[in-house]
Amino acid sequence: MCRHRPRRAGLRYGDRFLTVDGKDAREWSSAEVSKNVRGEKGTSVKIAVERVGSSTPVSLEITSGGVPLPSIRNYFMLPNGIGYVGLIGGFQETTVSELDEAVNSLRKQGMKSLILDLRTNPGGILEQAVEVVSRFIPAGKTVVSVKGRSKYAQTRELLSEGGEVDDFPLVVMINGGSASASEIVAGALQDYGRAVLVGSNSFGKGLVQRIYPMPFGTGLTLTTARYYTPFGRSLQRDYSNGSIYQYYVHEQDDASSEPTAPLPVGSPITTPGGKTLYGGRGIEPDVKVPAMAFSPLKQRLNEAAFFFARQLVAGKIAGFENLKVERQNFNQSVGANDLQVSDKLYEAFRNFTTSDPKSGLTAENIESQGAYARMRIRLELATANYSNEAGAQVLLEFDPQVAKAVEVMPDAAKALQTVAYSRTTK
């Protein structure tokens, strides 16, 4: 099924792939469809899709083009003047310019404080991470230090750059997918007390490595140095007592369990606000919050909401023909009062879903997750009407870690007063 932004070829939300270049695609996964549709720029594939409201397959031709992969996938306003920036796409050449654009846009919308989401950000260009930190702390401060393996190796320090320093309260979100450059940003802002960190422990990737080619297509990875936070905490999580597999499959805390504090590693450091922190285990958030818990029931509700919305936006749900969508308008955000799910619409969803025995859902178990079901319907409507980013915004508004980030924003304001950084120009 096509849940994503339509291509110029004319794909619509809810289209089901039937064939790709004559190959039967009805049982393909999304990954298989993507693999077979992609190609060199300018090449074309012919597809046939099943579309709600069309009695016959719709034939289209897709021509491959450039696919933008920005660092910032989403930004929008939350209530009470809080801006949200999802810097989840790694650190690339354009990261800082994207951040500046997002922050300037949110300021014009009345932003007074910011949530910077680094969850699942795998890292990237070191210099861009330094520039991101430079947007929040004065020039000349250590952002990260690089220490070699040898005791004779010199320590190299990368300093924050001059320029404008943003003075709004800041909450940074991290999790087990936050690694490398994202940990450098989070660690520096935490050391200086410039931000409150919310989420779960980061990945713990703080090695400088060089790959040496070896015979038979193999290679030798040699660690030459490690990254440290401004106050000397090692970013690298220790893996000497476990297997390399355990190290690489490290993820955020299990949402179903209480977060536990790991044993201290290395010498402690003290932040300007008096907090004691340790290195050698990635970056620990100041406030630990389990991620949103998913269950088989919620997964079935996800699917049910999609299939309901597929019919709804095609104008096939009686009494809701006004919700038919001819084309997406590609807005990246959805207003607080947009596409709200009324009791009548929720009832239509429940009736539609329970009438299909394949859904595996009953009125009782739908009702047990009523708030979640309403959110998923709104998410699908936002995606169909606007964009993937708008749909993601709806999900984020239901995210317990985002909710906690909003809740602790007053603490971020207090932290800002402690470090006493002001907005200045070089």
N, C-alpha and C positions, 0 to 999 in steps of 0.2 A: 504494500500500500504506500501511496505517496502522502506523507504527512509534512513534507518540507516545502520550502519556497518553490513555486513553479518556475521551470525554465522558460526561456523565450519560445520554446517549441509549443507551449500551450498546456503543459501539465497543470492539473488542478489538485487541490487538497482532496484526498480520498481516492484518487485514481489507483486502480490495482493493475500492476504489470501482468500482462498475459504472455507476450512474446518480446524478445529482444533479438533483432536480426534473425528472426525465424525460429529461435530457440524457445522452447516452452519455459516460461519464467513463473508459472503459477505457484510452484512450491519453493521458489527461491527465497532465501533470507534477504534482508535489506543489504547486508554486506555483499551477497552474490549479485544482486541487482546493480549495486554501485560499481562493482568490479567490472561487470560486463558493459555498463553504459559509458564508463570513463574511457578516454583515449587521448591521443595526441591532439593538441590544439588544432582545430579546423577539420578534424575527422568527424564523421557522422555515423549514427546508428538509427535504424528504423525500429520503432516499438509499436505495440498495440496495447491499449489499456482498456480496462472495464471501468465505465463511469456511471455513477448513479444518475438515472434519468435518461440514459441512452440505451436503446434496445439492442444496439450492435456495438462491437468493439470500435474504439476510436484510434485511428492510425496517426502516428506523429513521427517526425524525424528530429533527432536531437543532434546538434553540432556542438562538439566540445569547445569550451573556451576557458579563460582563466578563472580560477576559483579563489576569491580573496579569503585569507585566513588571518584575520586581525588578532592582535593580542587581547583587545577589549571586545568581548562579544555582546555586551549589554551595559547600558547605563540608564538610570531613570530616577525619579524622585519617589521617596517614601514619605509618609506623613511626618509632620513636625519639622519640616525643613531638612530632613536627612536625605542625602544623596547616596546612591548605590552605584559602584563601578565594578563590573565583573572582569578583572584582569586575569583571565583563566587560560588564555591561548599562548602562553609562553612569552619570553622576552625576545623581541625581534628588533630589527632596525627602526621600526616605526613606533615602538612601544611608548616612548615618552611623548611623542607628538600626539599619539592617540589619547594618552592620559590628559594632556593639556587641553585637547579639544573637548573631552568629556567633562572635565572639571569646569571649564569656562561655560559650557552649555548649562550645566547644573547650577552654577552660580547665578546665571541669568534667570533660572527658574526659582530662585530663592533658597538655594542650598546654604545651610548654616553649619552642617557637620557632614562627615563622609564615612561610609563603609566601603573599604577596599577589599574585595574578595579575591584572595589568592588560592582558593581551594582548587585542587587538581592541577595547579600550574606547575609544569615539569621543569621550569627554568629556561635557560637560554643565554643570551648575550650578557656577559658580566657588566660591561660598560652601561648598558641600558638599566640594569638593576641599580647601579650607582647613581645614575641620573634620576631615577624614580625616588630614591631616598633623598636626593638633593632638593626635591620639591617640598620636603617637609622638615629639614633641619638646615641650620646655617652653613655657610661655606667653610671649608677647612676642617671639618670633623671627619674622623675615621669612619668609613662605612664598612669596610671589610679589610682584613689583613691576610696575607698569604705567607705561610711559614713552610720552608722546605724540610725535607726529612732529615738532612744532616744537621748536626749541631752547629756547623760552621756556616750554614746557609743564612743569608740575610733575609730579614722579614720585609716584605713589600706591603705598603699600606695604600689603599685607594681612598681618596678623600672626597667629601661632598663638594660639589661645584658651586660657584657663585650664581646669583640670580635671585629670582623672586621666591620667597619662602611662604607657603600656605599656612595660615594660622588657625584653621578650623579644627575642632575636635575630630579625632580619627580613630576608627576601630578597624583592625585588620583581621580578616578571617583566613584560617589555615586548616589543613587536614593532612591525612596520610599521603595524599597525592601532591602536596606542596613540596617541591624539591629544589635544590641548587640555588639558582638566582632568586627564586621566590623566598627561600629561607634566608638569604642574605638581606633582602628587604625587610622581612619580618623581624629578623634578629637585631638589625641595626635600630629599627624603630622601637623595639622593646628595650634594648639596652639603654637608650637615651630617655626612655619613659615618654616618648612622643606619641605612642599609640597604645590602646588596649587590644590585646590579641584574644580572639574568641575562636573556639572550634575544638580540634583534637590535635595530637602531636603530629608534627610534620614528618616527612620521610627520613631525613637525616643523610643528605648527600652533600658532603663537603670536601671532596677529594679533587685535586688537580692531577690529571692522568695523561699519559702519552702512550699511544699505541705503536708498537714496533711490528712491522710485517714479518711473518715467519713462513716457512715452506708449507706447501699444500693448502694455501688459502687460509692459514691460521694467523693469529697475531698474539703478541704479548702486551698486556696492559700493565704499565708501570706507574705506580703512584709516586709523584715527585714532590707534592706539597699538599697542604690542607688549608681550608678556609676557616677563618675565625671571626667572630663578631667583634665590634669595636672594643668591648671590654674583655676580650680574650676567650670567649666560649668557642669550643670546637663545634662546627656544624655537623660533623660526621658522626653518625650513630654507630656505636660499637657493634661489631659482628664477630668478635673473636671467640665468643662462647656458643655460637650456633652455626648452622649451615648457611652457605651463600644463598640457598633457596629461601630460607626463612627471612634473610635480609631483604631480598627483592620482593617477596610477597607481603612485606609489611604494609599494613593499611591502617586507617584510622580506628579508634576505639570502637568496639562492637556497640551498636546503638542499643542493644538490649541489656547491656551491663553497665554498672557504675564505673566511671573512669577511675583508674588506679594510678597513683603517683609512683613512677619508677625510682629506683635507688639513685642517690646522688652520684654523679660522675665528674671527676676533675675538681678543680678548686672553684669555690663559689664566687660569684660577683654580686655586687649590690647596685641596683638601679637608683637613679635620683629620687625615686619615690620610696626607697627603702626595701624593695622586693629583692629577695635572694634567688639567684638563678644559677643553674649548673649547665655545663656543656657536655658534649659527648653523647647526646641522645636526640639530636635534631632540635627543633624549636618547640618548646611547650607553651601552649596558650596560657594567658593569665586566667581565663575563664574557660573551663572545659565543658563542652556541651555535646552530647551524642548527636550523630546525624539523624536525619529523618529515617524512621524505621519502615522498611517495606516488607510486605507479607504476601503470601499467595492470594489472599483475598483482595488486597490492594492492586496486585497485578491484574487480576480479573476485572476489577473496576476500571483500571486504565484502558483495557481493551474494550470494555463495554462502553465507556465514554467516547472512545474514538468511533466505534461503529454507529453509535447513536448520532454523534455530531456529523458523521459522513452523510447520513440521511437528512439530518436537520438542515445543513447548509445547502443541500440540493433541493430544498423546499418540499421534502417528502413526508414531513411529520405534520399531521393534520392539526390545524389551529396555530401553527408556527411558520406558516409560509413566508411571513415577513422576515424571517432570519435566513432566507436563501442568500447565498454569496455568489455573485457572478465572477468576481476576481478579488484577489488580495490587494490591499493598498500599500503594503510593505512598511507600515509604521512599526517602529521598534519598541514602542511601549504602549501600554493600555491604561486608560484613565481609571481612577479608583471606582467610579460609578459605571464604567463601561461593561457591557455584557454580563451583568449580574444574573444569576440563576434564580428565577422566581420559583415559588412553591409549585406553581402550575407546570413550569418547565421541568422541574425536578420530578414531579409526579409522572410526566410524560416519559422521562428517562426510565423511571422505575418500571412502568408498564411495558415499555418497549423491550427492556432488558429481560424481565422475568417471563415474557411471552416467548423468549427464545431458549429452549432447553439447553442449547449448546453453550450458553453463557455460564452455566453452573452457578447462577446467582438467584437468591430468593429475596423477597421483599424484606425479610428479617435481617439477612446479613448485609444488604445494601443500607438499611436504616442504621445498622450498627456502625457504619462508617459514612454517615450522611454528610458530614462536613467535608470529608475527603472527596466523596463522590461529586459534590457540588463544585469543589475546586477543580477536579479533573474535567468536568463538563465545560467550565469557564476557560480552562487552559486550551482545550481543543477548539472552542469558539474563537479565542484570541489568535490561535495559530491559523485557523481557516480565514479569519477576517483580516488579520494584520500580518503576522510573521512568526517565525520560530522564536525570535527574541521576545516577542510579546507573550507568547505562551510560556516561555521560561520565566518571565517576570511573575506570572500568576503563581507558578510553582514556588518561586523564591519567597513570595508573600506568605506561603504556608510553611516555610522552612523554619524549624525550631532554632537553628543556629543563627539565622538572620534575625529572628525575633529576639534572641538574647543579645545580639549585637546592638539592636535598637535600644534594648533595656539598659545596657551598660554605657550608653553614650554620655550620660552625666559624669561617669567615672573618667571618660576620655577627656571631658572638659576640665576636670580637676587635674588630670595629668598634664594637660597643656599649660595650666597655670603654674604647675611645679617646675617645668622646664623653662617657662617664661620666654618662649620663642616668639618673636614678633614678625609681622609681615614687612619685609624690607626689600629694597632694590639695590642691586650691586652698584 
